[in-house]
Amino acid sequence: MDHFHEMTWDEEWELIAKLNHEQGFAQYNEKLGMAWKAFEKGDTPKGLRSAIHASWLRSHTEGINAYRFEYQFCDESELRRILARNALLISIARDIMRNLLAYNPDGHINLTDANGITLHFCGQDLTPVGSILSEAISGTNCTGRCLKENKLVYMLSAENYKEALRIRGKHCAAAPIRDENGVMLGVLTLTANPGCFHYHTLGTVQAAAEAISQQLILRHLVNEQESVMEALNEGVLVVSEQGIIRQINRYAREVLGIQGDVLFRDADQVLLPEGCSLRALPACKDRNIALCPSPDSRILCVISVVVTPEGGRVISMRDNRRVRDMTRRVIGSSASYNFDMILGQSKVMQDTRNKARNAGRSDSTVLLTGESGTGKELFAQSIHNGSTRNTGPFLAVNCGAIPRDLVQSELFGYEDGAFTGSRRGGAAGKFELADGGTLFLDEIGDMPLEAQASLLRVLQEGEVMRIGGKRPLKVNVRIVAATHRDLKKDIENGSFRRDLFFRLNVISLPIPPLRSRKEDVKELANWFCEKICRALNRERAFFSSSALQLMESYDWPGNVRELENIVERTINLTETDDIRDKDLPEELRLPAYADLSLPREKVKSFNLKDGEKTLIELCLMEKLGNMRQVAIALNLSRGALYNKMKRYGIKPSDYRRLNHEA
């Protein structure tokens, strides 16, 4: 076998170097012509590289006609899909191919996909777009060989299988283009006249193909990064060390209302941040900032900043409205009750529900008044759900439960560094969180006077000023307030502002106490009983007529809340499903307070100690001297009860004797 058939790849490089400097391409082409004639006769060709010989054999086996030359093309519709699929490869390769052609002005450079279909060419019009250059279709050629062997190759003109390509007298070099995983994406092929083709041509083509590969990998990484940025549910702004906008994602554009192209513009000039420069921001998390991208736009954002090694800034931002939405979901700012869930068929309750429904159709401020435990928050939630704001947040604030020095920060929020102990970046108040919905101010009568002044401003102007803030924030909040106090008396003694009362008391809705609608006790008791039995996973219990009668005779100073408490306590302490009057707590049997009333003319001489003594005596009489039951009824320890009886000279034996006499 000829020594050419045993050459390694390194020897192929040695061959082209030798041809370039010693023997010359012309003489070697003559040898190749003789090798072709031997191949046609079926003899083993001499002076032919083994890889070329193997390719000729494959082409012959495929039945390719070496003397007929015409390109085969893929289907036009398929070609459109292929070009679209390889658009990025073509766009990157185009400039590199044009630069490569500058060193071979009479040459031709073509780009094919991994199946040998021509995607693009420049220079001489030798391989049309859509032509198929694979070895199985076009016989031995440089592009086809590169596709087959998946490595850098070169071919001299006389090594082509087609006679037309041998006669053309041009040499070729081809290199594969690969992705980040080493998978071949296509082939870059340079065709040049013999005078321009030499040893270094292969390195040039290889470098060009690798440049395309690297740019593709880089572009894929950039596209992947951009996709990640666009998928983020927050805005991202990348600013260079000089303060130039390098990147901005879709969410940031939406938050800031940016329509045009702002890339490579000064970030401070585009966004006009208040009180700071974006390029000088320190690394931080959850900092409040105001941006003014247009004259009539002021956008409050929560930002986090990362400083890049080059001194730039990566700024993530969330619109305050979105932050408030997330906060509402965390704190459960929604109303779950509606008017159908408020029980009671008494006339006074039906009238109250109808008035509340009418209030729900309005957007005016509502003041709910009534004793504790009457269900004022149920009405507040139902009014919200019956209004046009029912898709917005519902926040409830107990003004009496917040420490006096924290009321304003809780309601109106504060800026970064507003006071010692404030959270870094500041915080939104309840008014901001309730924007677009309803804020329920429970126990409004317990609000400090200084906070009342700020609340009045919100009601009048529709804007809040954070503690430490410089500019007010517009809010759209409906106020539903509630109190058990007599606000008119509070106005007289100076603990409640008169002007605030008139702002709140637009729609006044008194909630009736349970003692004024005792016909609803049965329905409420049965409903609570069913609910509590279900929660305790026990059989449904029922109240006897005597138990219901006892409950209806009680005055319920704690209203519906007390009724629920009594029902739950009774069910927990009763083993049977039939609850009778004897199963109910002792306080339901206490004498009515009316029995302790005094004639008006004796009020001045009445002593509280006398009243306490009388109450103990009445209770002893009711319980027939049972000290344990008396202590429970009076909510006293037995020791405290004995001390009081000793002080007043009351003997329990006198009342036990009544029991024996009975």
Stockholm file with secondary structure:
# STOCKHOLM 1.0

chainA/1-662         MDHFHEMTWDEEWELIAKLNHEQGFAQYNEKLGMAWKAFEKGDTPKGLRSAIHASWLRSHTEGINAYRFEYQFCDESELRRILARNALLISIARDIMRNLLAYNPDGHINLTDANGITLHFCGQDLTPVGSILSEAISGTNCTGRCLKENKLVYMLSAENYKEALRIRGKHCAAAPIRDENGVMLGVLTLTANPGCFHYHTLGTVQAAAEAISQQLILRHLVNEQESVMEALNEGVLVVSEQGIIRQINRYAREVLGIQGDVLFRDADQVLLPEGCSLRALPACKDRNIALCPSPDSRILCVISVVVTPEGGRVISMRDNRRVRDMTRRVIGSSASYNFDMILGQSKVMQDTRNKARNAGRSDSTVLLTGESGTGKELFAQSIHNGSTRNTGPFLAVNCGAIPRDLVQSELFGYEDGAFTGSRRGGAAGKFELADGGTLFLDEIGDMPLEAQASLLRVLQEGEVMRIGGKRPLKVNVRIVAATHRDLKKDIENGSFRRDLFFRLNVISLPIPPLRSRKEDVKELANWFCEKICRALNRERAFFSSSALQLMESYDWPGNVRELENIVERTINLTETDDIRDKDLPEELRLPAYADLSLPREKVKSFNLKDGEKTLIELCLMEKLGNMRQVAIALNLSRGALYNKMKRYGIKPSDYRRLNHEA
#=GR chainA/1-662 SS CCGGGGCCHHHHHHHHHHIIIIICHHHHHHHHHHHHHHHHHTSCCSSCCHHHHHHHHHHHHTTCCTTCCCCCBCCHHHHHHHHHHTHHHHHHHHHHHHHHHTTCTTCEEEEEETTSBEEEEEESSCSCTTBBCCHHHHCSCHHHHHHHHTSCEEECGGGCSSHHHHHHTCEEEEEEEECTTSCEEEEEEEEECGGGCCHHHHHHHHHHHHHHHHHHHHHHHHHHHHHHHHHSSSEEEEECTTSBEEEECHHHHHHHTCCSCCTTSBHHHHHCBTTSCGGGCCSEEEEEEEEEEETTEEEEEEEEEEECTTSCEEEEEEEHHHHHHHHHHHHTCCCCCCGGGSCCCSHHHHHHHHHHHHHHHSCSCEEEECCTTSCHHHHHHHHHHTSTTTTSCEEEEETTTSCGGGHHHHHHCBCTTSSTTCCTTCBCCHHHHTTTSEEEEETGGGSCHHHHHHHHHHHHHSEECCBTCSSCEECCCEEEEEESSCHHHHHHTTSSCHHHHHHHTTEEEECCCGGGCGGGHHHHHHHHHHHHHHHTTCCCCEECHHHHHHHHHSCCTTHHHHHHHHHHHHHHHCCSSEECGGGSCGGGGSCCGGGGCCCGGGSTTCCHHHHHHHHHHHHHHHHTTCHHHHHHHTTCCHHHHHHHHHHHTCCHHHHHHHHHHC
#=GC SS_cons         CCGGGGCCHHHHHHHHHHIIIIICHHHHHHHHHHHHHHHHHTSCCSSCCHHHHHHHHHHHHTTCCTTCCCCCBCCHHHHHHHHHHTHHHHHHHHHHHHHHHTTCTTCEEEEEETTSBEEEEEESSCSCTTBBCCHHHHCSCHHHHHHHHTSCEEECGGGCSSHHHHHHTCEEEEEEEECTTSCEEEEEEEEECGGGCCHHHHHHHHHHHHHHHHHHHHHHHHHHHHHHHHHSSSEEEEECTTSBEEEECHHHHHHHTCCSCCTTSBHHHHHCBTTSCGGGCCSEEEEEEEEEEETTEEEEEEEEEEECTTSCEEEEEEEHHHHHHHHHHHHTCCCCCCGGGSCCCSHHHHHHHHHHHHHHHSCSCEEEECCTTSCHHHHHHHHHHTSTTTTSCEEEEETTTSCGGGHHHHHHCBCTTSSTTCCTTCBCCHHHHTTTSEEEEETGGGSCHHHHHHHHHHHHHSEECCBTCSSCEECCCEEEEEESSCHHHHHHTTSSCHHHHHHHTTEEEECCCGGGCGGGHHHHHHHHHHHHHHHTTCCCCEECHHHHHHHHHSCCTTHHHHHHHHHHHHHHHCCSSEECGGGSCGGGGSCCGGGGCCCGGGSTTCCHHHHHHHHHHHHHHHHTTCHHHHHHHTTCCHHHHHHHHHHHTCCHHHHHHHHHHC
//
